[in-house]
Amino acid sequence: MNADAVALHSLDARAREQGLSRGRRLPLSASTVRIVLGCIWLLDGLLQFQSYMYTHAFVVQVLDVNAQGEPSFIGWPILTLARLYGSDASLWNTLAGLTQCAIGLGMIVSARTVRIALLASFAWAAVVWWFGEGFGLLFSGAPVSPLMGAPGAVLLYALVGLLVWPTSRRAVRSVADGGPTGDRAGRAIWSAVWLEAAVLWLLNVNRSSGAIRAQLLGMAAGAPHLIARWQIALAAATRGHGEVVAVALALASIMIAGGVWIGRLRVSALAVGSLLSLAYWVLGQNLGGPFWIGNATDVNAGPILVLLALALMPAIVPTVQRSRARERGAPREPRRSRSWRPMVVAAAVALVALTGGLIVATHLHVASAGDGASSAMIGMDMTGRGSSELTGSKPCTDSGCSIPEPRPNELSVAGELGPALAAVWLTPTATGLNARLELLTPTMSPVHVPVTIAAAASRQACGPGCWTFTLPSGLRTLALSAREQGREYNLRLPIGWERGHGAGARRLLDRAVATMRSLAGVRVRETLTSGPPSPVETIRYRFSAPDRMSYYVNANARVVAIGASEWSFAPGQGWQRSAFGSGSFSTRDWYDWLAYDRSIQLLDEHGGGTRRVADVALMSKALPVWFELRIAVASGRVLRVGMVAGGHFMVDHYSDYGVPQKIVPPTAG
């Protein structure tokens, strides 16, 4: 037996020991994995050029949120970067998008740029995982689960990139076997990811009876109709069985983690892990939501976990018969040319051109908003939705609607019409009102649902989810109704206002803010929802001036904030102390309505004597956000606050004015 035959016999024996099949070689090459990874990076870069990313809402709703509940050494740098980012969102967001596009192209276009692109991806992944994902919120005490994409997609990007770093090693067992870590370390990474998933499922916050149901319903609110139906059906099936499902998923995760170390189970473990990841991706991550949400920065964890599984899929060694034929001198089969590579390069070039077009379009969009924006709004509103006449507002498109700020003689009010935000702008005329209605998603994109508008005349469409119409004079409320997924939703909006009383309403608001800030204590009962099918949360606050707050949610979560410190409690986890997210809590900051008084109107005054109350409407296009305050005229106290923003419908009821509230650190009593 010659040396080649001995080597073949040894390889075949080793394959049998590991339980590997025989017939073909590696299912895919390391270069293919790198190209797929590069395409994902490129897609993430393109998502960065969405108009939402250039708004102050991205800073507040993404970057700032990641600092909430984090230890100070994690949260403070996030807040610092958020302030820097918000100072010139156009510049920093464009650089972020270009960086990710460059990383993706470097992995796709040429083998010469792969190492540089991978090094850049490691550095960028570290930055994004910290500042953009808050380390997957693993240290914040927030409820995170594998269903929602924990521990964060960008960490998995870096791990896959590490496994396929180009080396001179020959890949024998798997694609990862040819990388710097080798096959064994690759399997260790896979096991660590899935063992972490098991631990997360066993936490009380994910193991409670309603946790999985709440997560599914929360994602259904922003999902396409087809996926939402599955999510709602599955949420109904898990009602009351959340603990059993969580334990079952934890056990499955443990078996997936351990299966890759058993030769005959390795393929099954990788396949089951891939299928479960895709199920999470569809049901818990809405396919990443990049193409319909408008604020997604990546495709989430599902696809990258599948790519990790493919990089670890075991090699299938050559058959003995084919190898012996080669030993006898039979000619080898001609190697097939990789005809797909030019196609990938062409696609990459097309994506580069698209990226350039997006950059130009976005800059023109932002620049048009800046022409006439006041200095007070710089850094606050980068949406490009400048003030305009109602009749001259740009029509809605499939990607967004124009959100004008009302002029002094105009009124804008909004409310919850099912899962949609219904916003109305009204202009007085000699015979009645000119009105414009927009139905909006949480990211201010149009909702494609027919709506009935009571008493409307001369109705015309102004784009998807947008209508203009006229209303008769004397009408005090506007009745709207819409039907979606077999359910009918109704809304009544106040549209009568005391014209010419804007200055008086502003003085009333100034007095109310001063009164509330002077109180020693107060209680607030808040109801909050993002619209059906999401549940309505009830939150009960207590405030004690100057710097103490406590609240608890109907899900038994509790928080205490005193100055710069915060304590949070979740069932089964006990109290956790951290730095307060925005630096230091102050009761004065709670009454921040003056920040949104760009447009203010007096809706109505009614009652008599000490019971006389006034309803005041505020609207600011900064987020945008709408407020309606009910104020006791005699005392200046705020009785009720309604707030409407994208995917955020809130009502606060105030009580126990001036009553000191006992709020102490949990460890002190």
Residue, then its C-alpha position, 0 to 999 in steps of 0.5 A: m500500500n503506497a503513501d496515498a492509500v495509507a493517508l486515504h485509509s487514515l482519513d476514512a477511519r477518522a471520518r468513521e470515528q467522528g460519525l461523518s458521512r461519506g460522499r462529498r467534500l465541504p458543503l460550502s467554502a470559507s470564501t462563500v461564508r465570507i461573501v454571505l457575511g459581507c452581503i449581510w454587512l452591506l445590507d446593514g449599511l444600506l439600512q443605516f441610510q433610512s430617513y429614521m436614522y437621521t432623526h432625533a428619535f433614533v438617538v432617543q429611542v435607540l441609543d438612549v434606551n440602551a443606557q437605561g438600567e445599565p451599570s454606570f461604566i456601560g451606560w455613561p459612555i453610551l449617553t456620551l456618544a448619544r449626545l455627540y451623535g445627536s449633535d450632527a446626526s446627518l454626519w455621523n449616521t452617514l459615516a456609520g452607513l459608509t463604514q458598514c458598506a465598506i466592510g461588506l464590499g471588502m469581504i465580497v469584491s476581492a480576496r486582497t481586502v478580506r483581512i482588512a474588512l474582517l479587522a474593521s468588522f471586529a472593531w465595528a462590531a465591538v462599537v455597535w454591540w456596546f453603544g448600539e445594542g448595550f451589550g445585548l441588554l444582558f447587564s441592564g436587568a431588562p427582559v431579553s430572550p433568544l426569541m427577541g434576538a439575544p445576545g445581539a446580532v452584531l456579536l455573532y457577525a464578529l464570531v462568524g468572521l473570526l471562524v472564517w479568517p483566511t489562513s493557510r490551514r486546510a479545512v478537513r472537518s468543517v469550514a471553521d477547521g480552516g480558520p485560526t480557531g479550528d473546528r473545536a473552538g468553533r463548536a465551543i462558540w456554538s455551544a456557548v451561544w446556545l447555553e446562554a440561550a438556555v440560561l436566558w430561558l430559565l430566568n424568571v423574567n422569561r419563565s413567567s406564565g405570560a412572558i412568551r405571550a407578551q413578547l409575541l403580542g409585542m412583536a405582532a403590533g409591528a409585523p406584517h399581517l401574515i406574520a402577525r396572525w401566526q404570532i397572535a395564534l401562537a400567543a393564544a396557544t402559550r397563554g398560561h403555559g409560558e413556564v412549560v414552553a420556556v423550560a422546553l426551549a431551554l432543554a432544546s437549547i442544551m441539547i443543541a449545544g451538546g449535540v455538536w460534540i457527538g459525531r452522529l448527532r452533530v449534523s442534527a444539532l446544527a440543523v435543529g439549531s438552524l430551524l429554531s433560529l429561523a423560527y425565532w427570526v420569523l415569530g420573535q424578530n419579524l424577519g428583522g423587520p428591515f423592509w417594513i419597519g423603517n427603523a431596523t439597523d440589521v436583520n437580527a440574529g436568525p440568519i447569522l446563526v444559520l450561517l454559523a451552523l453552515a460554517l460548522m457543518p461537518a465535511i463529507v470525505p471523498t468516497v474510497q472508490r473515487s479516491r482509488a480510481r485517482e490512485r490508479g491514474a484515472p484523470r481527475e474531473p475538471r474543476r468547475s469555474r466559479s461563474w457566480r463570482p462575477m455575478v456577486v461582484a456585479a450585485a455589489v457594484a449595483l448596491v454601491a450605486l444604490t448606496g450613493g443614490l441613498i446618500v444623495a437623496t437623504h442629504l437633499h431630504v435633510a437639507s430641505a428640512g433645515d432651510g427655515a428650521s429654527s435654531a431651537m430645533i437643530g439636533m431635535d428634528m432631522t426628519g425633513r418634515g418642515s412646517s407647511e400649509l396644509t394644502g401644500s404639504k407633500p403627499c404621503t409615500d409608501s416610506g413616510c408622510s409629511i409631518p407639518e407643525p401647525r401655524p398659530n391659527e391651526l390645530s393638530v390633534a392625534g389619537e389611537l385608531g387601533p394599532a395606527l396613530a391617527a393625526v389631524w391638522l385643521t385650518p379654519t375657513a369662512t365656512g368651516l374647516n380644511a382638514r388633513l388626516e394621516l394614519l401612521t405606523p410607529t415610524m411615521s410611515p403610512v397605514h394602508v387601511p380605509v377609514t370612515i370620516a364622519a361629516a367629511a366633504s370634498r374628500q380626496a386622497c393625498g397619498p397612502g394613508c392620507w386624506t384631505f377634506t372639509l368639515p362644517s363649522g361648529l363641529r367640536t369632535l371628529a369621529l373616525s372608524a377603521r376596520e383591520q383584521g376583522r376588527e373595527y376601531n373607533l376614535r373621537l378627536p377634539i377639533g373645536w378650539e378657542r381661536g385667538h386664545g393661544a397666548g392665554a393657553r401658553r400662560l395657563l401652561d406656564r402656570a401649571v408647570a410652575t405649580m406642579r414643580s412646586l409640589a412636595g409630592v404627587r401620585v400618578r396612575e398611567t395607562l400605556t399601550s402601543g395599540p392592539p394587539s399589545p396589552v395595556e400596561t398600568i403603571r403607578y408612580r409616586f414622586s417626592a421632591p426634589d429627586r425621588m420617584s418610585y413606580y411599579v408595573n402591573a407585571n410586578a416590576r418595580v423601580v426606585a430612583i433617588g438622584a443619580s441611583e436607581w434600583s430595579f426589581a423583577p420577579g425572581q431577580g431581586w433588587q438590582r442597583s445601577a446608575f440612573g440612565s440620564g444622569s440624575f433624576s429630578t421631579r422638575d424634569w417630569y413636568d417637561w411639557l414646555a419642551y413641546d409647546r411649539s404649537i399650543q391651543l386652548l381646546d375648551e373651558h368648562g365648569g364653574g368656580t373652583r371646578r373650572v377646567a381647561d383643556v390645552a392641546l400641544m403638538s411638536k414635530a420633534l418626535p413628533v408628539w401630541f399632548e392634551l392636558r386638563i388643567a384646574v384653572a383655579s389651582g393651576r394643577v394638572l389633572r390629566v395628561g394624554m400623550v400620543a407618539g409613534g406606537h405610544f399611547m399614554v394617559d396619566h391621572y394625577s392625585d394626592y397633590g402636595v402629599p409627601q411620598k415616602i420613597v427610600p432605597p430598597t435596602a434601607g427599608 
